[in-house]
C-alpha cells in the first residue's frame, strides 16, 4: 500500500511520547526539500520518561533508538529501502530491550512509495 515517505523533517514519537530525531546518510534524494529517510539511518529518541519497577523502586528504561523492521519494498535510495509513514519499527532501550512501536506523526505530503 502506498504511503508518504519519511524525511528528516518528519515528526515521530516513541510509545511514551518522546521525540525521535532522524539523522540521514542520504544527501542526494529529497522530498519537499528534506533528505528522504532510509533504513540504515540513525533514529535516536531523546527524553523518554519510561521506567520499570524494580523491587521497592524504579529503574529508568528509556527508549533511545528505533530499529525499522518493515520499510518500503519497492523504493530504494542509495540501495537502502526508504521509510514510509506506515513502516513498522521497534523502540529499543540502551540494553536493546524492545519498548514498543513508535508513531510517525507528520511527514511531507508530496511523495509516496510502496
N, C-alpha and C positions, 0 to 999 in steps of 0.2 A: 504494500500500500504506500502510495506517495505521501511524503510529509516534508515539511520545511527543514532545510539544513541548519545545523547549529554553527554559529560563528563565535569569534572571540568577544563579540558584543552581546551575545545571548546571555540570558539570566537563568541560573539554575540554583536549586537549594537541595540540601540533604533532607532526609526524612525528619530531622529535628529542627529544621528552619535555618540552618547556617548557609552562608553564601558560598557558591562554587566559583573559583577563578579558573579560566581556561587560558593556558599558555600554549600557543600553537607553534609548531615547527614549520607549518606551511606559510610561505611568504608569497607564493605565486597566484593562487586561486582565491578570489574574494567574492563574497556575496553581500550586496548592499554596502560595499566599502570596507568590510572587515574580513580577515582571513577565515576560511572555512575550517572547522574543527575536524580532525581525523582521529582514528582510534588510538594511535600511539602518542598523542599529545599529552601534556600534563594537565590533570584536572585536580586542583587542590581545594580543600574545604577549610575555611577558617571560621572560628567562633562557634563551633558545635558545642552545645551545653550538655550532651548526653553523659550520664553517669550510671554505673551499675551498682547494686547493693553488694557489699562485702562485709560479712559479719555484722557489727553494730554500726558501720558507717557506709560510705560510698567511695567508689573509685572512678575517677574521670576516665571515660572511654569514648572520646570524641571521634567523629568521622574526620579523616584527614585527607582522603583521596578517593577518586572514583575509578572503577575498573569497568570498562564497557564490555558487554558480553554479546550484544546483538546490534551491530552497526548496520549501515546500508549494505545491501548485497550487490547492487548494480553500479553504484557510483563510487569512484576512487579518485583520490588526489595524491599524486606522487607515489602511486602504488598502494596507498593505505585507504581502507574504507572510510567514508565520511560518517559523521554522526548526525542523525536525524532527530527531530523533536520526539518521535515515538521510539527511538532506540532504547534498549534496556541496559541498565548499569547496576552495579552494586557499590555502595559506600563501604569503605574499609577503615578500620581503626589503625593506630600505629602498630598494633600486634597482628594486623592483617585479618581481624575478625570481621565478618560481614555484619553490617549495621542496618541494612535495608536499602530501599531503592530511592534514588534522587528524583526530583521533578524538574523538568525543563519548563520554566515559567514563561519565557519570552524568547522568540527567535526573529530573524528577519522574515519578511513575508513575500519575497520575490522568487526565490529559487527553491524548487522541490527536488527530492531524489527518492529512489526506492532501494 
